[in-house]
Amino acid sequence: MNSVGRCALVLGASGGLGSAMVSEFLNDPEIDKVFSVSSKKNPVGSNEGQNQSKLVWLQAEYSETQMADTVSQLMPHAGTFSRVCVCHGLLHSDKLWPEKRLEDITSEALQEIFHSNTVVPALWLKLLFKILKGQTPCIVATMSARVGSLSDNNLGGWYAYRASKAALNMVLKTASIEYARRAKNVKLIAFHPGTTDTALSKPFQSTVPTGKLFTTEFVAEQLAMIMDSAQLDGELSYLDWDGQTIAW
Ligand SMILES: NC(=O)c1ccc[n+]([C@@H]2O[C@H](COP(=O)([O-])OP(=O)(O)OC[C@H]3O[C@@H](n4cnc5c(N)ncnc54)[C@H](OP(=O)(O)O)[C@@H]3O)[C@@H](O)[C@H]2O)c1
């Protein structure tokens, strides 16, 4: 499917996969403008040599008020978005680490991880509705993870992260039903990038089999291709980096 609209939007743009998607869209001649939303300032020197004039960087914290304010700034471009990538995600931080057993579960970690992985994407789907609805075919890919699949969970552990991604998948499924009814030009994808070399996966990379740790550039190219071939079928697709469907 060709991108008829001319704008792309990357939410959570400073992360490994977020910044790779920004670069991918900056290099896409079918995209005229790339709006990037991040809690960070535009990192100086990143995307250098690319079509910088296409880039609009919006800084915002992820409270609903600031997110709504960001969407107001995008309002003049309503109806022109053909690509949206929601790239937020948290697995570990200085204060939290993925749980290995029941005793490791804390309400603080659950709340923090659910906020970034589930609540923030859900709020974007709500707030963006009015600027995505229209005539321009628009593909919205949200970074999920295979560990959010109930049927794929054979190892256990990582309670908060797994649960936040399973909940994200349900938010996306429910939103896809409503978007199909109220904004037929929008298609939602829950995307699993595969283990990719970013800050999020860094502490867990030593056990990744050779050849299975992807670069962000590779995954961004794969996702761009998947978005290019997506159909407006009113369904949520749960796809990995290779375009293969993941069982729920
Ligand atoms: N890397 C992997 O191996 C892998 C595997 C499966 C799934 N994923 C998923 O891919 C997505 C991107 O991850 P990544 O690997 O690019 O990680 P990353 O480099 O650590 O980037 C994390 C992203 O999450 C945002 N973020 C961080 N803390 C947040 C918070 N408290 N509230 C809201 N947003 C927050 C950041 O946005 P700012 O721009 O505001 O900093 C940043 O874009 C995540 O959803 C992750 O679960 C990654």
The ligand as an ORCA input file, in Angstrom:
! r2SCAN-3c Opt
* xyz 0 1
  N      15.096     -4.166     22.582
  C      14.496     -5.338     22.606
  O      15.152     -6.402     22.577
  C      13.001     -5.430     22.641
  C      12.396     -6.696     22.551
  C      11.010     -6.787     22.582
  C      10.261     -5.635     22.699
  N      10.866     -4.421     22.798
  C      10.027     -3.230     22.958
  O      10.425     -2.227     22.056
  C      10.122     -0.943     22.624
  C      11.316     -0.009     22.501
  O      12.336     -0.483     23.334
  P      13.894     -0.175     23.096
  O      14.546     -1.482     23.014
  O      14.066      0.825     22.032
  O      14.263      0.442     24.523
  P      14.965      1.774     24.952
  O      16.101      2.105     24.054
  O      15.250      1.631     26.407
  O      13.837      2.877     24.723
  C      12.812      2.998     25.663
  C      11.731      3.912     25.168
  O      10.697      3.989     26.141
  C      10.417      5.331     26.487
  N      10.295      5.383     27.960
  C      11.244      5.083     28.869
  N      10.745      5.229     30.111
  C       9.468      5.646     29.958
  C       8.433      5.995     30.861
  N       8.605      5.933     32.187
  N       7.244      6.385     30.357
  C       7.045      6.431     29.028
  N       7.995      6.131     28.120
  C       9.177      5.735     28.590
  C      11.573      6.172     25.987
  O      11.032      7.361     25.439
  P      11.771      8.818     25.478
  O      12.006      9.161     24.054
  O      10.797      9.714     26.126
  O      13.061      8.651     26.262
  C      12.174      5.307     24.895
  O      11.641      5.599     23.657
  C       9.640     -1.208     24.056
  O       8.236     -1.242     24.085
  C      10.174     -2.599     24.332
  O       9.388     -3.265     25.303
  C      12.220     -4.282     22.775
*
